Amino acid sequence: MKIDKIEVQHVKMPLVSPFETSFGKLLEKDFLIIKIFSGEHIGYGESVALPDPTYSEETTGTVSYMLDAFLIPLLLKEEINHPDDVTKRFAPIRRNNMAKAALEGAVWDLYSKKKGISLSKALGGVSSSIAVGVSIGIEETTDKLLSKVDRFLSEGYKKIKVKIKPGYDLEPLTKIRETFGYDIPLMADANSAYTLADIERLKEMDPLKLMMIEQPLAYDDIIDHSILQSELATPICLDESIHSVEDARKAIELGSCRIINIKIGRVGGLTEAKKIHDLCEKHSIPVWCGGMLEGGIGRAHNIAITTLPSFTIAGDTSASNRYWKEDIIFPEVTLSRPGEIDVPTGDGIGFKLNKEVINKYLLTTKVYESKTV
């Protein structure tokens, strides 16, 4: 595939409501839209990095710098035969996975459009629809939390994820169980807020019969999670600790988790996400697709990867209006049925860009012509 030019647009969009986790509160999100032009086709990618280095060391600013200084020049150096080639080309660059994934995702979209197939089919997906859940941030009051849980259950979401932190854990989770019962699929996401000193507190969650506790310990830990998992009946799901298929292999061998959350941006792109999926399938480890408050392009990539067979747990890819008053794609992502999203069958990601919305929130645009790099 000969790349003619690459366009990077920086947008900032307000969230429908504040989203709070153990490491902070977001009122809006700025992110990058990647457009890769090749002949009559355009591939779309999106950077999922947050404005601040809280979830990971990457930010929108670092992604922008890495694209400009290193990754785009590398990508334009010579033609690409297959999206897997992008991972190999970026191999000399350490980490910066979200920056890599933004470009690689656009290449995957471009590749599938040139082939005249959906991104899901290009990845080897097998599902025509995906089950979706919803992620609820830390709420000001328990009543507000219960109200949101009630609304999302009525809308049919198939998993309720609740953010927790020390001081905001057992009480809200217990209230949810007391109010809605033990049949609803409920999980907790700690975003690295605990340590091994909190083992007894975390063990108190076992009677709540949670689907999982996501990333309770340090963001870069695998060892201590193996100790914690041996003490808990509740499955541990690793998120921030897994950046590659090698990380996943080590975590599985150590018994550090029983579930893995695959985020395309966190692991460096769709190619690595597929490798992690395949490893987990081999070891009967269920996986699901986590969310990073994506705009419509990132949401479309999440839908596509979730069609692989071992994505057996509902992911965080909820409808566009869960986070945005207006999304950057059309049609927007909606629930086709309660708790389900139909997988687009059109070429590539299956969505078009809403230029009016993008222009409304656009901060900057930079164009890279292949002949000038």
N, C-alpha and C positions, 0 to 999 in steps of 0.2 A: 504494500500500500504506500503510494507516494503521498506525503503530506504537503499540501500547498501552503497552509498557514495555520496558526493557532491564535485564538482570541481568548483573553482572560478578562472576565467582567467581575468587578467587586460590588456586591450588593449588601444592603443592611435592611432587614425586615423586622417589624415588631411582632412579638408573639401574641397570640390571642389572650393569654394570661401568663403571669409570672411562673417560671418553672424553677423550683428550689430543690437542691440535693444537699448532701452533707458537706460539699465543698463550695456552695454559693448559690446565688439566685440570678437567673437570666430574665431580662425583660425584652430583649431583642437579640437577634443573631446576625452577624455579618459573615458572609461566606463568598467563595469564588465559584463562578460558573466557567467551565472550560468548554470551548468549541474548537474542534479539530476539523479542518476543511480538506477534503480530498475529492477533486473532480466535482461531481454533482451532489456528493454526500457530505453530511456534517455529523460528527459524533459528539455527544454531550457527556460531560462529567461534572462532578461537584465536589468541592472540598468540604469535609465535614468537621474540620477543626473548630474549636470554640475560640471566642475572643481572647480568653486568658488561659495560661498554662496550668489548668487545674485538673482536668481529666487526664491529660498527658502533657508532655513538654511542648507539643506543637500548638501553634496559634494560627489564626488567619494570616497574621503578619509573617511568621516564619515560613508558612506554606508559600506565600507570595514570593518571598525572597528565594526559596529553593527552586521554585519553578523558573524564575527569571535567571538566576545565576548558574544553575546546574542542569535541572531536569529537562527543560524545554530544549536547550542546546543539544543535550544527549539524544533526545527523541528525534530531533530534526537532522541528526548527523547522517543517517542513511535510512533507506526504506525499511518498513516493518512487514514481515510476511504473516505473522500471527500475533495476537495480543500477548501470548506467553513470552514472546521475544522482549517485551517491554520490561518484564521482571528481570530478565538476564542483563539487559542493557543498564538497568538502574542498580545492579548488584554492587558495584564499587561504592555507591553512596550509602553510608550507614544510616539506619533508621529513617526518620522523616517519612514514615509510612503513609501518613494522610496526604502529604504532598504527592507521593508516588501514585497513590490510589486515585487521586483526582484526574491525573493524566491517563493512567491505565484504563480507568473506567470509560473515558471518552474514546479510547482506542477500541475497546470491546464493543461499544455502541456503533462506532464507525464500521468495524469489521462485520458485525451482524447485518448492518444496513447494506453493505456491499454484497453480502451473500444472499440478501433478500429474505432473511429469516429473523425471528424474534431474538432478543438477547437471551431470553430463557432457553430457547432451543439451542443457541450457540454454546451455552454453558452446559448443556446436557440435562436440562430440567425435565421433570416428568409430570408435574402437576399443572392443572388448568386453573386452579384457584388455591389461595393460601389462607390459612387460619391466622388471625391477628389478635393481639392483645393490646393493652394500653398501659402506659407508664404514668403514675401519679406522683408528683413531687411532694415535698414536705409541706403540709398545709398548716395554716395559722391555728385552726381549731379542729377538733375531732368531728364536729358536726359538718364542717365543710368537706372533710375527707369522706365521711359516710355518704354525703350527698353526691359527691363525684362518683364513688363506687356504685351507688344505686343507679345513676344515670348511665354509666358505661355498661353495667350489666343489662340494663333495659335495652341498650343498643346492640347487645349480643356479643360484645367482645369476649374472647375465649380465654383470656388470662388477665388477671389484675396484678400489676406490679406496683409495689409501694416503696418509695424511698424511705430509708430509716437511718438513724444515727443514734449514738448514746443519748439517752434522755427522750428519744422519740422512736420507740421500737415496740416493746411489749404491749403498751397500752393501746396504741392505735390498731395494731394487728389483732389483739384480743377483741377489741370493739367491733372490728369487721367480722370476725368469726361469730361473735355473739349476735350480731345483727343479721348477717346473711347466711350463717351456717357453715358447715365444713365441706359442703359439696362444691363451692365455687373455687375455681383454680386461682389460688393466691400465692404470691411469692414476695420476697423482700429483697431490696437492693441496697447494700450498705456503702457502696463506693469507697471501700477501703477505710471505713471509719472506726474499725475495732482492732484490738491486738489479742494475743494469746491470754493476756490478763483478763479478758472478758469471756473466757470459755464458759464459766458457769452461767453468765447472763445469756449467752447464745444458746446454751443447752435448754434454757427455760422456754425457748421457742419450739422445741421438738413437739410438745403436745398440741401445738397449733396446726400440725400436719401441713406445713407449707410445701409447695412444689419444690422450692429451693431457696437458699440464701445466696445472693449473688455478691461475689467479691467482698467478703467480710473483712479480710486482712489486707495488708499493704499492697499497693498497686503493682509492685514489682516482685511479689513473693510467690513462690511455689512450695517451698519447704514447710513453712509454718502452716499453710493450708492443709498439708497432708496430716499434720498432727491434729489439727482441728477436725478434719473430716473423720478421723478415727474415733473422735469423741462424740460426734453428732449423728443422730438418726436422720436428720434432715439433709438432703443432698446439697453439697456446695457446687455452685456454678462459678467458673472463672471467666473473667472479662478482661480487665486491665492487664492481667499477668500474661495474657496470650497474644504475642505479636507475630508468631510464625508457626509453621507446622512443627518445627523442632521444639518450641515451647510447649505445644500441645502434647507432643510425644512424651516429653519429660514429666509433665503434669499427670498424664495417664499412668505412666509407669510408677510414679511415686504414690499414686492414689490420692492426689491433691484435690480431685473433684470427681463428680459423677455426671456433670453436664458442662458443656462449653457454649458460651455465647460468641458467635462469630459476627464481628463488625468489619465490614469491608475496608473502611478507612484505617482502622486500628492495625490490621494485619498487612496492609500495603497493597490491597487490590483484590480483584476477583480471582485471579490465578491462584494466589496464596490461599484465599478463602476456600476455593475448590479443593486444594490439597488438604487443608485442615478437615473439611467435611469428609473427604475420602478416608483419612486416617481414623476419624471418629466412627465412621460407618464400620470400618474393619474391627474396631474394639467395642462395638455396640454402645457407644457413648452418644446419647441424643444431643442435638444441637438446635439452636434457634438464632434468629437474626435480631440483634439489638439495634437500638436507634440512637442517633446523635442529633435529634431535632433537625432532620434533613428537610431541605426544600424538595420540590417535586422530582428533580433529576436524581438526587440521592435516594429518594423514596422508590423511584422506579427501578434503580439498581438493586435495592433491597428485595423488592418483589421478585425480580428475576432469580437472584441467588437462592431465595427461599423455596424455589420449585425443585431443588435437588432433594433426593429421597430421604436423607437422614434429618432434614429439618422437620422434626415431628412435634415440636413444641411451638405453640403460637408465638410469633415474634412481636416486636414493638412497632411494626409498620402500620400504624393506624391511618385513618382517613386524613386528608390534607387539612380539613377544617378543625381537626383536633388541636393544631398548633397555629394555623395561619388563617387570617381573614380572607386572603387571596393568595393562591400559590403561583409559582413561576411556570407551571405547565397547564395545558388543557388537553383533554378534560382533566379536571382535578381527580386525585385519588379518592374514591368513595367506596363504601361498603356495598358489595353487590348483593349480599345477603347478610343477616346478622352474624357478625364475627368473621366474615370472609371477604376477600378481595379477588376478583377475577384477574387472571394474568393476561396482560395485553398480548394480542396475537400479531399485531403489526410489526413491521421491520424495526429492528433495534429496540429501544426502550418502549416504543409503542405510544409515546406521548409527543406532542408538539410544544414548543416554548411559547409562553404567553409574553410576547415582547412588550405589551403595554404595562404589565405588572413589573417586569424587569426594569424597564426604563423609569418607572415611578420610584424605584428604590435603588437605582444605579448610582454608585459612587465614582468609579473609574473604569476605563476600558483600555487594555493594552493589546496590541497586535504584533505577532511575531511572524514575519515572512520567512519562508524556508531559505530563500536565496540570500538573505541578509544575516543568517546565523552561522 
